[in-house]
Amino acid sequence: MDTARNIPVHDTAAAWLWRIVREPFTAGTWRRFAYAVIAFPVTVACVPLALLGAPTGRRQRALVRRLLRDTEMADGPRSGLLHALVATPLNLLTALVTLYGWLIVPMNLAWPLRAGSDYSHAWGGPTFAGAWAFHAILGGLGFLLLMPWVGRGLAAVQTRVARRLLSPGTVLR
């Protein structure tokens, strides 16, 4: 028995359910959120700085190490210009998906507070309670449970790109 959560070890369905419910409230989820929001402006700023000779690779590696907890990222002389150029579109997409996905959570939980919300034709209507319940459960709680996993996937792609372009041991093909 796992004494930390009182879940029997053989009950894998309960363990997975607990992990899914707990994930939005972990530090790792919020570190990945912070990286998703910060990475785009950092890579945009690194392009002109790298062209001027600033050590942008070091800054980008430090950000990946600190927020994505990538222990395999090695220091090295590699410039951050190539990473900044390649990762900027990826980081923009990640920031947009992350911000929009997390914004959906409070927007749907507080659905009745939206100005001009006509519940008679809304999803879950024609009653106010039905419309609010539909938005809160599917849009609010659904995205609350979904977004940490979307963030985990996007962070994995960002980490892979950073390792490939910023670590000195990697060979570019």
C-alpha positions in Angstrom: 0.0 0.0 0.0 1.2 3.5 -0.8 1.0 5.1 2.6 1.4 8.6 1.3 -2.0 8.6 -0.4 -3.6 5.4 1.1 -3.9 3.9 -2.4 -3.3 0.2 -2.8 -0.3 -0.3 -5.1 -2.1 -2.8 -7.2 -4.9 -0.4 -8.0 -3.4 1.3 -11.0 -6.6 2.9 -12.1 -6.9 4.8 -8.8 -3.3 5.8 -9.0 -3.7 7.2 -12.5 -6.8 9.0 -11.6 -5.1 10.5 -8.5 -2.2 11.6 -10.7 -4.5 13.2 -13.3 -6.4 15.1 -10.6 -3.2 16.2 -8.7 -1.2 17.3 -11.8 -2.7 20.8 -12.2 -1.5 21.6 -8.6 2.1 20.5 -8.9 5.1 22.7 -9.0 6.3 21.1 -12.2 3.1 22.1 -14.0 3.6 25.7 -13.0 7.3 25.7 -13.9 6.3 24.4 -17.4 3.7 27.2 -17.6 6.3 29.8 -16.6 8.7 28.5 -19.3 5.9 28.5 -21.9 5.2 32.2 -21.2 8.8 33.4 -20.7 10.5 31.4 -23.5 9.0 33.4 -26.4 10.1 36.9 -25.3 13.5 35.5 -24.3 14.2 33.9 -27.7 13.0 37.0 -29.5 15.4 39.1 -27.4 18.2 36.6 -28.0 18.2 37.0 -31.8 19.6 40.6 -31.9 21.7 40.0 -28.8 23.4 37.0 -30.4 24.0 38.9 -33.5 25.8 41.5 -31.4 27.9 38.8 -29.8 26.2 38.4 -26.4 26.4 34.9 -24.8 22.7 34.1 -25.3 23.2 30.4 -25.4 24.2 30.5 -21.7 21.0 32.4 -20.8 18.8 30.0 -22.8 20.4 26.9 -21.3 20.0 28.4 -17.8 16.3 29.0 -18.4 15.7 25.5 -19.7 17.6 24.0 -16.7 15.8 26.1 -14.1 12.2 25.9 -15.3 12.1 22.6 -17.2 14.5 20.9 -14.8 16.6 19.5 -17.6 19.7 18.0 -16.0 21.1 16.7 -19.3 21.7 20.2 -20.6 25.4 20.7 -20.7 27.3 24.0 -20.7 29.3 24.8 -23.8 30.4 27.4 -26.2 27.5 26.9 -28.6 25.8 30.2 -29.6 22.2 30.7 -28.8 21.4 32.3 -32.2 20.4 29.1 -34.0 18.3 28.0 -31.1 16.6 31.4 -30.9 15.8 31.4 -34.6 14.5 27.8 -34.6 12.7 27.9 -31.3 10.9 31.3 -31.7 8.0 29.9 -33.7 7.7 26.9 -31.4 7.8 29.1 -28.4 5.2 31.4 -29.8 2.8 28.5 -30.5 3.5 27.1 -27.1 2.8 30.4 -25.4 -0.5 30.9 -27.3 -1.7 27.4 -26.7 -0.7 27.5 -23.0 -2.2 31.0 -22.3 -5.4 30.3 -24.1 -5.8 26.8 -22.6 -5.3 28.1 -19.0 -7.5 31.1 -19.6 -10.4 28.9 -20.6 -10.5 27.5 -17.0 -11.5 30.6 -15.1 -13.5 31.9 -18.1 -15.8 28.9 -18.0 -15.9 28.4 -14.2 -17.1 32.0 -14.0 -19.3 31.7 -17.0 -22.3 33.6 -15.5 -20.1 36.7 -15.0 -19.4 37.1 -18.7 -21.2 40.1 -20.0 -24.0 39.3 -22.5 -24.2 35.6 -21.7 -27.6 34.4 -22.9 -28.1 31.1 -21.3 -31.2 30.2 -23.2 -29.2 29.4 -26.4 -25.9 28.5 -24.7 -24.5 25.0 -24.6 -26.2 23.3 -21.7 -29.2 25.6 -21.8 -32.0 26.4 -21.9 -31.7 26.7 -18.1 -29.2 28.9 -16.3 -28.1 26.0 -14.1 -27.6 23.7 -17.1 -25.6 26.2 -19.0 -23.4 27.0 -16.0 -22.9 23.3 -15.2 -21.9 22.5 -18.8 -19.4 25.3 -19.0 -18.0 24.7 -15.5 -17.6 20.9 -16.0 -16.4 20.6 -19.6 -14.7 24.0 -20.1 -13.5 24.7 -16.6 -12.7 21.4 -14.9 -12.0 19.6 -18.2 -9.3 22.1 -19.3 -8.0 22.2 -15.7 -7.2 18.5 -16.0 -6.1 18.6 -19.7 -3.8 21.6 -19.7 -1.0 20.2 -17.5 -0.7 17.3 -20.0 -0.7 19.6 -23.0 2.0 21.6 -21.3 4.0 18.5 -20.5 4.0 17.6 -24.2 4.9 21.0 -25.4 7.7 21.3 -22.8 9.1 18.0 -24.0 9.3 19.3 -27.6 10.9 22.5 -26.4 13.4 20.6 -24.2 14.4 18.4 -27.1 15.0 21.4 -29.4 17.0 23.1 -26.7 19.2 20.0 -26.1 19.7 19.6 -29.8 20.7 23.1 -30.5 22.3 24.3 -27.3 24.2 21.3 -25.9 27.8 21.1 -27.1 27.8 17.3 -27.5 25.1 17.2 -30.1 26.0 17.0 -33.7 23.8 19.1 -36.1 22.9 17.2 -39.3 
